[in-house]
């Protein structure tokens, strides 16, 4: 904002500042300008009085009973958190993967988060993160393996997969040279008995 400006400019900047809608850098510049401009200081004060009163203009409204019940149920129900990232409830398992630590995978540049292990079926579900250029260890599938890409790109058997793409590998198939150009995150559901090759 220049030191020479119109009343309209002062009103516009004063309103934006009072509403808190100026970007941080522009707000700082305008605050510096306020130290030397009585016109802008007056406009900010006038708009601030209006914005502070806006909260009191609307009449309080009670929510509909079903909305209130739904909100209260949500507030009262336990949620996933850093202290409890896994919750078993109603024969379901809920996993807050953002609270789980990444663990080193079986090759450099590959990290995993184990989301679930099914000992009965000998299956596990993992979140896999690969750095750009990382290569998964070669492995032969003793049962069906499923992969679903969430972020980045994943190259399996020469096929480039992107977010939303899915791969089902049949028992007996081999995955060698599975890599990523840009890095990726994907979900893998695989057998605990897969054969890892040197």
C-alpha positions as CSV (number, residue, x, y, z in Angstrom):
1,X,0.0,0.0,0.0
2,X,1.4,3.4,-1.0
3,X,1.4,6.4,1.3
4,X,-0.8,8.3,-1.1
5,X,-4.1,6.6,-1.7
6,X,-7.8,7.3,-2.0
7,X,-10.5,7.0,0.6
8,X,-11.9,4.0,-1.4
9,X,-8.5,2.2,-1.2
10,X,-8.4,2.9,2.6
11,X,-11.9,1.5,3.0
12,X,-11.1,-1.6,0.9
13,X,-7.8,-2.4,2.7
14,X,-9.3,-1.6,6.1
15,X,-12.2,-4.0,5.5
16,X,-9.9,-6.8,4.3
17,X,-7.6,-6.3,7.3
18,X,-10.5,-6.2,9.8
19,X,-12.0,-9.4,8.3
20,X,-8.6,-11.1,8.5
21,X,-8.5,-12.0,4.8
22,X,-5.2,-10.4,3.9
23,X,-2.4,-12.8,3.2
24,X,0.3,-12.7,6.0
25,X,2.8,-10.7,4.0
26,X,0.2,-8.1,2.9
27,X,-1.1,-7.9,6.5
28,X,2.3,-7.2,7.8
29,X,2.9,-4.5,5.2
30,X,-0.5,-2.9,5.9
31,X,0.2,-3.0,9.7
32,X,3.4,-1.0,9.0
33,X,1.4,1.4,6.9
34,X,-1.1,1.9,9.8
35,X,1.6,3.5,11.9
36,X,1.8,6.5,9.6
37,X,-1.8,6.7,8.1
38,X,-4.6,8.1,10.3
39,X,-7.2,7.5,7.5
40,X,-6.5,3.8,7.2
41,X,-6.3,3.5,11.0
42,X,-9.8,5.1,11.2
43,X,-11.2,2.7,8.6
44,X,-9.8,-0.4,10.3
45,X,-11.3,0.8,13.6
46,X,-14.7,1.3,12.0
47,X,-14.7,-2.0,10.2
48,X,-13.5,-3.8,13.3
49,X,-16.5,-2.6,15.3
50,X,-18.8,-4.0,12.6
51,X,-17.0,-7.4,12.3
52,X,-17.0,-7.8,16.1
53,X,-20.8,-7.2,16.2
54,X,-21.5,-9.7,13.4
55,X,-21.4,-12.7,15.8
56,X,-24.2,-11.2,17.8
57,X,-26.5,-10.4,14.8
58,X,-27.8,-14.0,14.2
59,X,-30.5,-15.3,16.5
60,X,-29.4,-18.5,18.3
61,X,-31.0,-21.6,16.8
62,X,-31.4,-25.0,18.4
63,X,-30.4,-27.9,16.2
64,X,-33.0,-30.4,15.2
65,X,-33.1,-33.3,17.7
66,X,-31.6,-35.8,15.3
67,X,-28.7,-33.5,14.4
68,X,-28.0,-32.8,18.1
69,X,-28.0,-36.6,18.8
70,X,-25.7,-37.3,15.9
71,X,-23.2,-34.6,17.0
72,X,-23.2,-35.7,20.6
73,X,-22.7,-39.4,19.6
74,X,-19.7,-38.4,17.5
75,X,-18.2,-36.3,20.3
76,X,-18.7,-39.1,22.9
77,X,-17.5,-42.0,20.7
78,X,-13.8,-42.9,21.0
79,X,-11.7,-42.1,18.0
80,X,-8.3,-43.1,16.7
81,X,-5.5,-41.2,18.3
82,X,-1.7,-41.3,18.8
83,X,-2.2,-43.1,22.1
84,X,-4.7,-45.6,20.6
85,X,-4.1,-45.9,16.8
86,X,-5.8,-49.3,16.6
87,X,-9.4,-49.9,17.9
88,X,-11.3,-53.2,17.7
89,X,-15.0,-52.6,17.8
90,X,-18.2,-54.4,16.6
91,X,-16.1,-57.1,15.0
92,X,-14.1,-54.5,13.0
93,X,-10.6,-53.2,13.3
94,X,-10.0,-49.5,12.8
95,X,-6.4,-48.4,12.2
96,X,-5.2,-44.8,12.2
97,X,-2.2,-45.3,10.0
98,X,-1.1,-41.7,10.4
99,X,-0.3,-42.5,14.1
100,X,1.8,-45.6,13.2
101,X,5.6,-45.3,12.7
102,X,7.1,-46.3,9.3
103,X,9.3,-49.4,9.7
104,X,12.3,-50.2,7.4
105,X,11.3,-52.7,4.7
106,X,13.4,-55.4,3.2
107,X,15.3,-53.2,0.8
108,X,16.8,-49.6,1.0
109,X,14.2,-46.9,0.3
110,X,11.2,-49.1,1.2
111,X,9.3,-48.5,4.4
112,X,6.2,-50.3,5.7
113,X,3.3,-49.9,8.2
114,X,1.7,-53.2,9.1
115,X,-2.0,-52.6,9.3
116,X,-3.3,-56.1,9.9
117,X,-2.1,-59.7,10.3
118,X,-4.5,-62.5,9.7
119,X,-2.8,-65.6,11.3
120,X,-5.7,-67.9,10.3
121,X,-5.3,-67.2,6.6
122,X,-1.6,-66.4,6.7
123,X,-2.2,-62.9,5.2
124,X,-1.0,-59.5,6.1
125,X,-2.0,-56.0,5.0
126,X,0.6,-53.3,4.8
127,X,1.0,-49.7,3.7
128,X,4.2,-49.6,1.6
129,X,6.2,-46.4,0.9
130,X,8.9,-46.4,-1.7
131,X,11.4,-43.6,-2.3
132,X,12.1,-42.6,-6.0
133,X,14.1,-45.4,-7.7
134,X,13.7,-47.9,-4.8
135,X,13.2,-51.5,-5.8
136,X,11.3,-54.1,-3.9
137,X,12.9,-57.4,-3.1
138,X,12.0,-60.1,-5.6
139,X,9.4,-62.5,-4.4
140,X,7.3,-65.4,-5.6
141,X,3.6,-65.4,-4.5
142,X,2.4,-68.6,-2.8
143,X,-1.1,-67.1,-2.8
144,X,-3.0,-64.2,-4.4
145,X,-1.4,-60.8,-3.7
146,X,-3.3,-57.5,-4.2
147,X,-1.8,-54.0,-4.6
148,X,-3.6,-50.7,-4.7
149,X,-1.7,-47.5,-5.4
150,X,-2.6,-44.4,-3.3
151,X,0.2,-41.9,-4.3
152,X,2.9,-41.7,-7.0
153,X,3.7,-44.4,-9.5
154,X,4.5,-48.1,-9.2
155,X,6.0,-50.2,-12.0
156,X,5.1,-53.9,-11.8
157,X,6.0,-56.2,-14.7
158,X,6.6,-53.2,-16.9
159,X,3.1,-51.8,-16.2
160,X,3.0,-48.2,-14.8
161,X,0.4,-47.9,-12.1
162,X,-0.9,-44.6,-10.8
163,X,-3.2,-43.6,-7.9
164,X,-6.4,-45.7,-8.0
165,X,-4.8,-48.5,-10.0
166,X,-5.0,-52.1,-8.7
167,X,-3.0,-55.2,-9.4
168,X,-3.9,-58.8,-8.5
169,X,-1.0,-61.3,-8.8
170,X,-2.0,-64.9,-8.9
171,X,-0.4,-67.7,-6.8
172,X,2.9,-68.8,-8.4
173,X,3.6,-65.4,-10.1
174,X,6.9,-63.7,-9.6
175,X,7.5,-60.0,-8.9
176,X,11.0,-59.0,-9.7
177,X,12.2,-55.4,-10.4
178,X,9.1,-53.7,-8.9
179,X,10.1,-50.1,-8.7
180,X,8.9,-46.5,-8.8
181,X,10.1,-43.5,-10.7
182,X,8.8,-40.7,-8.5
183,X,8.1,-42.6,-5.3
184,X,4.9,-44.0,-4.1
185,X,2.6,-45.2,-1.4
186,X,0.5,-48.3,-1.9
187,X,-1.5,-50.9,0.0
188,X,-0.5,-54.6,-0.3
189,X,-2.4,-57.6,0.8
190,X,-0.2,-60.6,0.6
191,X,0.6,-64.0,2.1
192,X,2.9,-64.3,5.0
193,X,4.4,-67.3,3.3
194,X,5.6,-65.5,0.2
195,X,9.1,-66.7,-1.0
196,X,11.6,-63.9,-0.9
197,X,14.4,-64.4,-3.4
198,X,18.0,-63.2,-3.1
